[in-house]
Amino acid sequence: MDVIALGQIEAPSPGPDEVLVRVMASSINTPDRLGAQGLPYILRPLVLGLTGPVSAIRGSDLAGV
């Protein structure tokens, strides 16, 4: 199953109440894996959206500056 791809994106500009983190390390945890697989089915609209992915970038575990 090829649903996760390594890539680079342009650096985003943080908003007034946001911070920008340079990620040095990341991992794929169970919620990320299940979300990529679309499981559990009842949560698909929350993770994947009704008409398309809510966010193209997955991941919630990271370490950086």
Backbone bond lengths (Angstrom), bond angles and torsions (degrees), N, CA, C in turn:
res aa  C-N    CA-C-N  psi(-1)  N-CA   C-N-CA  omega(-1)  CA-C   N-CA-C  phi
1 M - - - 1.448 - - 1.537 107.54 -
2 D 1.313 117.99 116.75 1.461 122.93 -179.37 1.520 110.25 -105.49
3 V 1.327 117.06 77.99 1.457 120.22 -179.28 1.518 112.35 -110.52
4 I 1.335 117.05 -8.96 1.458 120.77 179.66 1.514 108.22 -117.25
5 A 1.312 116.39 129.70 1.462 120.87 -178.40 1.515 110.14 -128.36
6 L 1.323 115.51 144.61 1.448 122.05 176.03 1.517 107.98 -87.36
7 G 1.314 116.92 133.90 1.459 119.78 -179.31 1.508 111.85 -164.59
8 Q 1.306 115.98 175.83 1.452 122.01 177.74 1.520 108.79 -121.51
9 I 1.331 115.49 147.22 1.454 121.40 176.95 1.521 108.03 -128.59
10 E 1.299 116.77 165.87 1.460 120.52 176.46 1.528 109.30 -68.62
11 A 1.335 116.02 145.73 1.466 120.04 178.71 1.525 109.57 -64.51
12 P 1.325 117.47 125.08 1.465 120.03 179.30 1.521 111.37 -74.69
13 S 1.298 116.39 158.98 1.464 121.99 174.70 1.521 108.04 -98.04
14 P 1.338 117.53 119.53 1.467 118.44 -178.81 1.522 112.05 -69.62
15 G 1.308 115.60 146.43 1.449 121.66 177.16 1.524 110.66 -79.55
16 P 1.315 118.22 -178.33 1.466 121.72 -176.24 1.533 113.82 -62.34
17 D 1.317 118.69 -30.60 1.466 122.01 -179.47 1.529 112.19 -110.06
18 E 1.325 117.49 27.20 1.458 122.16 -176.83 1.528 110.30 -126.11
19 V 1.323 115.51 163.50 1.458 121.64 174.20 1.521 108.33 -125.62
20 L 1.313 116.38 153.37 1.457 122.31 177.17 1.523 107.39 -107.54
21 V 1.330 117.15 125.10 1.456 122.36 -177.84 1.524 109.04 -114.50
22 R 1.334 116.57 128.97 1.469 120.99 173.01 1.523 106.16 -85.14
23 V 1.309 116.95 112.53 1.457 122.17 -176.26 1.521 109.38 -78.78
24 M 1.328 115.09 126.42 1.465 121.33 177.69 1.527 111.42 -102.52
25 A 1.326 116.63 -28.01 1.461 121.08 178.99 1.520 108.55 -150.86
26 S 1.313 115.71 148.01 1.452 120.99 -179.88 1.519 108.90 -146.70
27 S 1.307 116.48 162.70 1.462 120.87 176.79 1.520 109.23 -141.38
28 I 1.296 115.10 166.06 1.461 120.90 175.21 1.518 106.14 -107.90
29 N 1.334 115.87 114.54 1.462 119.82 -179.76 1.532 109.69 -97.56
30 T 1.310 115.54 179.06 1.471 120.29 -176.74 1.529 112.94 -59.08
31 P 1.349 120.89 -46.82 1.468 118.54 178.27 1.534 113.12 -60.98
32 D 1.338 117.87 -36.86 1.461 120.31 177.64 1.531 110.80 -64.76
33 R 1.323 116.58 -43.99 1.465 121.36 -179.46 1.526 110.63 -64.09
34 L 1.337 116.29 -46.34 1.464 119.46 -179.84 1.524 111.22 -65.37
35 G 1.342 116.95 -38.49 1.458 120.12 177.50 1.508 112.09 -63.97
36 A 1.330 117.77 -39.55 1.459 121.26 178.17 1.523 111.46 -66.35
37 Q 1.325 116.45 -31.70 1.456 120.73 178.45 1.526 112.23 -84.84
38 G 1.331 117.17 -10.37 1.464 120.34 -179.05 1.515 112.89 79.98
39 L 1.317 117.42 23.97 1.452 121.98 -178.34 1.522 109.78 -114.12
40 P 1.293 121.72 153.85 1.456 125.39 -16.95 1.526 110.81 -66.88
41 Y 1.295 116.22 153.45 1.463 121.70 -172.51 1.524 113.71 -57.21
42 I 1.327 116.56 -33.57 1.465 120.35 -177.19 1.525 111.50 -65.78
43 L 1.341 118.12 -24.70 1.463 121.51 -177.82 1.524 113.44 -95.06
44 R 1.322 118.52 -1.05 1.466 120.74 -178.56 1.527 113.81 -52.81
45 P 1.332 120.26 -45.92 1.473 118.67 -179.98 1.524 113.34 -62.18
46 L 1.325 118.15 -31.55 1.457 120.61 -179.86 1.528 111.76 -73.28
47 V 1.315 116.91 -39.32 1.464 122.02 -176.37 1.519 111.05 -86.68
48 L 1.309 116.12 -47.19 1.462 120.29 -173.71 1.520 113.45 -95.76
49 G 1.313 119.24 -12.69 1.454 121.84 -177.46 1.514 111.03 82.09
50 L 1.305 116.66 166.18 1.463 120.54 -179.08 1.519 112.23 -81.64
51 T 1.327 117.18 -37.02 1.467 119.95 -178.23 1.520 113.10 -110.97
52 G 1.317 117.77 -7.90 1.457 122.17 179.84 1.508 109.57 173.93
53 P 1.324 116.62 174.07 1.467 119.55 -178.58 1.526 112.35 -58.06
54 V 1.325 116.08 139.67 1.458 121.81 177.15 1.520 109.18 -66.33
55 S 1.324 116.66 -41.15 1.457 122.75 178.38 1.520 108.30 -141.63
56 A 1.316 117.18 138.83 1.458 120.76 178.42 1.519 111.34 -77.21
57 I 1.309 116.86 -13.89 1.455 121.35 -176.57 1.513 109.25 -106.11
58 R 1.299 116.71 122.06 1.458 122.33 178.16 1.513 109.15 -102.95
59 G 1.304 115.78 163.30 1.450 120.86 174.27 1.504 111.98 121.98
60 S 1.321 115.07 136.28 1.450 119.28 178.22 1.522 111.85 -133.77
61 D 1.342 117.61 -6.66 1.464 121.70 176.74 1.517 107.94 -106.21
62 L 1.316 116.34 121.53 1.459 118.90 178.86 1.517 110.78 -155.24
63 A 1.322 114.66 161.92 1.454 121.95 174.16 1.521 106.64 -134.83
64 G 1.310 117.33 136.79 1.454 119.36 -178.56 1.502 111.76 -175.71
65 V 1.332 113.88 -164.79 1.460 121.79 -176.36 1.519 108.44 -117.74
